Amino acid sequence: MENKEKGKIGLMTATFMLIGTIIGASSFVASGYQAEAMGPAVWLVYIIGALLTVPVCIQSAQIGCILPVEGSSYVMVKKTSGKLSTFMYGWLYIIWTAIWLPYCAHTIAKYVRLYIPGANVYVVAVIALLLFGVIHSFGFEAAARFQSLIVIILMAAMLVFVIMGIPHVKLSNLTPMFPKGAGPVIGQIIPAYFGFVGINTMTEWAGNVHKPQKNLPKAMFLCMVIVTLLYCGMTAVLCGMMPYTELGIDTPVSIASMQFGMPAVTALVTLGAMFATISTLNGMYVCLTHELHNMSCQGSMPALFKKTAGKRNAPIVAVWFSVAVAILLSFMSESIMEYIDVATAFVMVSLIHSAFVSVRLKKVLPKAYDEAAFKMKGIWYYIWPVLEIASCGFILVVTLAGSPKLLLPMIVIIGIGIVFYYVYAAKHEGAETEGEMQKSI
């Protein structure tokens, strides 16, 4: 059943919004390289990746239900920690979502080149970013409806590949499951975990969901089940259709679909990969613009980001500022993987920060906690934050160990945030504007 409140979305739209944010083109690309590295049991590492994401999922659902408002994670950090801590949480959230935009735009451009050889990657990336700026100028509901359409096409492409691929599966391609031993399997858990990054973003737009106490947890867990099944089904069929030694290519799913002998199906599967990135880009735009708007309402960011326009009160300045920043970042590096490494590190830092301060929620907001439809009780209230810190800390350490050069830009960005806080945010905070933060955009 869809929304009854004007400007708010129902369970299915919220679920599609989250699915689209999580499933990126990497699910169509990384699975091939994972298979080449470890063998045909790629589906297993996605199950492990999903299990590692469970603490984040449960914590996000709980925060969204205790504080069913826009930017609920930010509000939670504000209620449970100091002003600098709150600002730095929002600052890092803005940084990692901003970094994700050019990564997605460049990936879309590379898929466009499959249809239009010779197309300039930077030009296509800029056009994509501008188009999404236009869409988000019509407000959150327009972006959510667009997301639903894109996700339906994306899921159709993945399901078509799985269903049509089953008859082409050769059991000989699936054995042995671990031809290179356990070491490579452990190494591929990290990329699989990345396939679920973004599950926490629902807390950013919780206030836009109809009956959030009921629909937030349902959407969160529906999303996890659907995404896990799609990942496992697609990787199992892919490895069954082709020897794992031949899958280390950029478009393994598209190449495998050629076995169907139906160019239209191959085109749909390839289009699905591009739509996966489009949906992620759309979801990240929502997160970035909402965070800028919320922090502006708090006084931590310039007041101009509070400006809205149109019947849906779209945060128009935040939208086009996000577009400008994304375009600028898209020209700063030729390797899109450099974007994703920095973004991933900051995602983990943000999640660890959120989990650490969340243990004070019950004490600081006892009434909201008692009234929440979904919440952890007893020892589990403390176990899940600890598990989230442990899992995210593990991912962060492995990411930095693999790319130690990330430490310098991370330190610089954090340093800039601290300077900005003392130069601007600390002087402008004070007026209680939380009511503005809780309005639907």
C-alpha positions in Angstrom: 0.0 0.0 0.0 1.5 3.4 -1.0 1.5 6.6 1.0 -1.5 8.3 2.4 0.4 11.4 3.5 1.2 13.9 0.8 4.9 14.0 -0.1 5.7 10.7 1.7 6.5 7.3 0.3 5.2 3.9 1.2 6.9 0.6 2.0 7.6 -0.6 -1.6 8.9 2.8 -2.8 11.2 3.0 0.3 12.4 -0.6 -0.3 13.1 0.2 -4.0 14.9 3.4 -2.9 17.2 1.4 -0.7 17.8 -1.4 -3.1 18.7 1.0 -5.8 21.2 2.8 -3.5 22.9 -0.5 -2.6 23.1 -2.4 -5.9 25.7 -0.7 -8.1 27.4 -1.7 -11.3 30.1 -3.4 -9.2 27.7 -6.3 -8.8 27.9 -6.8 -12.6 31.6 -6.3 -12.8 33.3 -7.3 -9.5 31.7 -10.7 -9.5 33.8 -11.8 -12.5 37.1 -10.7 -10.9 36.1 -12.3 -7.6 35.5 -15.6 -9.4 38.8 -15.4 -11.1 40.5 -14.7 -7.8 38.8 -17.4 -5.6 36.9 -19.9 -7.8 33.2 -20.5 -8.4 31.9 -20.1 -4.8 31.5 -16.4 -5.1 27.9 -16.7 -3.9 29.2 -17.8 -0.5 31.2 -14.6 0.1 28.1 -12.6 -0.6 26.3 -14.5 2.1 29.2 -13.7 4.5 29.1 -10.1 3.3 25.4 -9.9 4.1 25.9 -11.4 7.6 28.6 -8.7 8.3 26.1 -6.1 7.3 23.4 -7.3 9.7 24.6 -5.2 12.6 24.5 -2.0 10.5 21.1 -3.0 9.3 19.7 -3.6 12.8 21.3 -0.4 14.2 20.0 1.7 11.3 16.5 0.3 11.6 16.5 1.0 15.4 17.8 4.6 15.0 15.2 5.3 12.3 12.4 4.0 14.5 13.5 5.9 17.7 14.0 9.1 15.6 11.8 8.8 12.6 12.8 12.2 11.2 15.0 13.4 8.3 18.6 13.0 9.0 17.8 10.7 12.0 21.5 9.5 12.3 22.7 13.1 12.5 20.0 14.0 15.0 20.9 10.9 17.1 24.6 11.9 17.1 23.6 15.5 18.1 21.5 14.2 21.0 24.1 11.8 22.3 27.4 13.6 21.9 29.1 17.0 21.7 28.9 19.7 19.1 32.2 18.9 17.4 31.4 15.2 17.3 28.0 16.0 15.7 29.6 18.3 13.1 32.3 15.8 12.2 29.7 13.1 11.7 27.8 15.3 9.3 31.0 16.5 7.7 32.3 13.0 6.9 28.8 11.9 5.7 28.9 14.8 3.3 32.4 13.9 2.1 31.7 10.2 1.4 28.4 10.8 -0.4 30.0 13.6 -2.4 32.9 11.3 -3.4 30.4 8.6 -4.5 28.7 10.9 -7.1 31.6 11.2 -9.6 32.4 7.5 -9.1 28.9 6.6 -10.3 28.9 9.3 -13.0 32.2 7.9 -14.5 30.8 4.3 -14.3 27.7 5.4 -16.2 29.9 7.1 -18.8 31.9 3.9 -19.3 28.7 1.9 -20.0 27.4 4.6 -22.4 30.6 4.0 -24.4 29.5 0.5 -25.0 26.5 1.9 -27.0 28.3 5.0 -28.3 32.0 4.2 -28.9 34.2 7.2 -28.7 31.9 9.1 -26.3 33.9 11.4 -24.0 33.8 9.9 -20.5 34.0 13.3 -18.8 31.3 14.9 -21.0 28.9 12.0 -20.3 29.6 12.1 -16.6 28.9 15.8 -16.4 25.6 15.4 -18.4 24.5 12.6 -16.1 25.2 14.7 -13.0 23.3 17.7 -14.5 20.3 15.5 -15.4 20.1 14.2 -11.8 20.3 17.8 -10.6 17.1 18.5 -12.6 15.3 15.4 -11.3 16.1 16.3 -7.6 15.0 19.9 -8.2 11.4 18.5 -8.2 11.9 17.1 -4.6 12.4 13.8 -2.8 9.2 12.2 -4.0 10.1 12.7 -7.6 13.5 11.2 -7.0 11.9 8.2 -5.1 9.5 7.6 -8.0 12.3 7.7 -10.5 14.2 5.3 -8.3 11.3 2.8 -8.3 11.2 2.7 -12.1 15.0 2.3 -12.4 15.1 -0.5 -9.8 12.2 -2.4 -11.5 14.2 -2.4 -14.7 17.4 -3.3 -12.8 15.8 -6.3 -11.0 14.2 -7.4 -14.2 17.6 -7.5 -15.9 19.1 -9.5 -13.0 16.2 -12.0 -12.8 16.2 -12.5 -16.6 19.9 -13.3 -16.5 19.4 -15.8 -13.6 16.3 -17.5 -15.1 17.6 -17.8 -18.6 21.1 -18.7 -17.4 20.0 -21.7 -15.3 19.7 -24.1 -18.4 23.2 -23.0 -19.5 24.8 -23.9 -16.2 27.4 -26.6 -16.3 28.0 -28.4 -13.0 31.6 -29.0 -14.0 32.2 -25.2 -13.9 31.0 -25.1 -10.2 33.5 -27.7 -8.9 35.8 -27.6 -7.1 34.3 -24.8 -5.1 37.6 -23.6 -3.6 40.3 -24.4 -6.2 42.7 -21.9 -4.7 42.1 -22.7 -1.0 40.6 -20.6 1.8 43.0 -17.6 1.5 41.5 -16.0 -1.6 38.0 -16.6 -0.3 38.8 -14.5 2.8 40.3 -11.9 0.6 37.1 -11.5 -1.4 34.8 -11.0 1.6 35.8 -7.3 1.5 34.5 -6.6 -2.1 31.4 -8.6 -1.2 30.8 -6.4 1.8 31.1 -3.3 -0.4 28.1 -4.7 -2.3 25.9 -3.8 0.7 27.4 -0.4 1.5 24.6 2.1 1.6 22.1 0.1 3.8 22.4 2.8 6.4 21.3 5.6 4.1 17.6 5.1 4.9 18.1 7.0 8.2 18.9 10.1 6.1 15.4 10.2 4.6 13.4 8.4 7.4 11.2 11.5 7.8 9.9 11.1 4.2 8.5 7.6 4.8 4.8 7.0 5.6 4.3 5.3 9.0 8.1 5.1 9.6 7.8 3.0 12.8 6.2 0.3 10.7 7.8 0.7 7.3 11.4 1.5 8.1 12.3 -1.9 9.6 10.3 -3.8 6.9 12.0 -1.9 4.1 15.4 -2.4 5.6 15.0 -6.2 5.9 13.1 -6.7 2.7 16.0 -4.9 1.0 18.6 -7.1 2.6 16.8 -10.4 1.6 16.1 -9.3 -2.0 19.7 -7.9 -2.6 21.3 -11.0 -1.0 19.2 -13.4 -3.2 19.9 -11.4 -6.3 23.6 -11.3 -5.6 23.8 -15.1 -4.8 21.6 -16.1 -7.8 23.5 -14.0 -10.3 27.0 -15.0 -9.2 26.1 -18.7 -9.0 24.6 -18.7 -12.5 27.5 -16.7 -13.9 30.1 -19.1 -12.5 28.0 -22.0 -13.8 27.8 -20.7 -17.3 31.6 -19.9 -17.7 34.8 -21.3 -16.2 35.9 -19.1 -13.4 39.3 -18.6 -15.1 37.6 -16.7 -18.0 35.6 -14.3 -15.8 38.3 -11.7 -15.0 36.8 -9.2 -17.5 35.0 -5.8 -17.1 31.6 -7.1 -18.5 31.4 -10.8 -17.4 27.6 -10.8 -17.1 27.1 -9.3 -20.5 29.5 -11.7 -22.1 27.9 -14.7 -20.4 24.4 -13.6 -21.6 25.6 -13.9 -25.2 25.2 -17.7 -24.7 21.4 -17.1 -24.9 21.7 -16.2 -28.5 19.3 -13.3 -28.0 20.9 -9.9 -28.6 17.9 -8.1 -27.0 18.5 -10.0 -23.7 22.2 -9.2 -23.8 21.3 -5.6 -24.3 18.9 -5.7 -21.3 21.5 -7.2 -19.1 24.1 -4.6 -20.1 21.5 -1.9 -19.6 20.8 -3.4 -16.1 24.4 -2.7 -15.1 24.2 0.9 -16.2 20.8 1.3 -14.4 22.4 -0.2 -11.2 24.8 2.7 -11.2 22.1 5.2 -12.1 20.1 4.1 -9.1 23.1 4.4 -6.8 23.8 7.9 -8.1 20.2 8.8 -7.4 20.3 7.5 -3.9 23.6 9.3 -3.1 22.2 12.6 -4.4 19.3 12.2 -1.9 21.7 11.6 1.0 24.0 14.4 0.2 21.3 17.1 -0.4 19.4 16.0 2.8 22.5 16.2 4.9 23.5 19.6 3.6 19.9 20.8 4.3 19.8 19.3 7.8 23.1 20.7 8.8 22.1 24.1 7.5 19.0 24.0 9.6 21.2 23.3 12.6 23.5 26.2 11.8 26.5 24.0 11.0 26.4 24.9 7.3 25.6 28.2 5.5 21.9 29.2 5.8 21.6 29.2 2.0 21.4 25.4 2.0 18.0 25.7 3.9 16.4 27.3 0.8 13.7 25.2 -0.8 11.6 25.7 -3.9 8.5 24.3 -5.5 5.5 22.6 -4.1 7.6 19.7 -2.8 10.0 22.1 -1.0 13.1 20.7 -2.8 16.4 21.8 -1.2 17.3 23.6 -4.4 20.5 25.2 -3.4 21.8 22.0 -1.8 20.9 20.1 -5.0 22.8 22.3 -7.3 25.7 22.8 -5.0 26.0 19.0 -4.9 26.0 18.9 -8.7 28.8 21.5 -8.9 30.9 19.7 -6.3 30.4 16.3 -8.1 31.4 17.8 -11.5 34.5 19.3 -10.0 35.5 16.0 -8.3 34.9 14.1 -11.6 37.8 16.0 -13.2 40.2 15.4 -10.3 41.2 11.8 -10.9 41.3 9.5 -13.9 40.8 6.3 -11.8 37.3 5.9 -10.5 38.6 3.3 -8.0 40.4 6.1 -6.2 37.0 7.6 -5.5 35.6 4.4 -4.1 38.5 3.7 -1.8 38.3 7.1 -0.1 34.5 6.9 0.1 34.6 3.4 1.6 37.0 4.5 4.3 34.8 7.4 5.3 31.7 5.2 5.3 33.3 2.9 7.8 34.4 5.8 10.0 30.9 7.3 10.0 29.3 3.9 10.9 31.8 3.4 13.7 31.1 6.9 15.0 27.3 6.3 14.9 27.5 3.0 16.6 29.7 4.3 19.3 27.4 7.1 20.4 24.2 5.1 19.8 24.6 3.3 23.1 23.4 6.5 24.9 20.1 6.7 23.0 18.1 4.8 25.6 19.4 7.1 28.4 19.1 10.4 26.5 15.8 9.7 24.8 14.0 7.2 27.1 10.5 8.2 25.9 11.3 7.9 22.2 13.1 4.6 22.9 10.1 3.2 24.8 7.7 4.2 22.1 9.8 2.8 19.2 8.1 -0.1 17.4 11.5 -1.7 16.6 14.3 -1.6 19.2 16.9 -3.9 20.8 16.4 -4.8 24.4 18.6 -6.2 27.2 22.1 -7.2 26.4 21.3 -7.1 22.6 21.0 -3.3 22.9 24.8 -3.2 23.5 25.9 -6.3 21.5 24.8 -4.9 18.1 26.7 -1.6 18.3 29.8 -3.6 19.4 29.4 -5.9 16.4 28.9 -3.0 14.1 32.1 -1.3 15.4 34.0 -4.6 15.0 32.8 -5.4 11.5 33.3 -1.8 10.2 36.6 -1.5 12.0 37.8 -4.7 10.3 36.8 -3.4 6.9 38.5 0.0 7.6 41.8 -1.6 8.7 41.8 -3.9 5.6 41.0 -1.0 3.3 43.8 1.2 4.7 46.2 -1.7 4.8 45.5 -2.2 1.1 45.8 1.5 0.2 48.0 3.2 2.9 48.1 6.3 0.7 44.5 7.0 1.7 45.7 8.1 5.2 47.0 11.4 4.1 43.9 12.7 2.2 41.7 11.3 5.1 43.8 13.3 7.7 43.6 16.4 5.5 39.8 16.2 5.0 39.3 15.6 8.8 41.6 18.5 9.5 39.7 20.8 7.1 36.5 19.8 8.8 37.8 20.7 12.3 39.0 24.1 11.0 35.6 24.8 9.4 33.9 23.9 12.6 35.8 26.4 14.7 35.9 29.1 12.0 32.2 28.9 11.0 30.0 26.1 12.5 30.8 26.8 16.2 29.9 30.4 15.8 26.6 29.8 14.0 25.2 27.0 16.1 22.9 27.8 18.9 19.4 28.6 17.6 17.2 25.5 18.0 16.1 24.7 14.5 15.4 21.0 14.9 11.9 21.6 13.9 13.1 22.7 10.6 15.2 19.5 10.3 12.2 17.4 10.9 10.1 18.9 8.1 9.6 16.8 5.0 11.6 18.0 2.1 
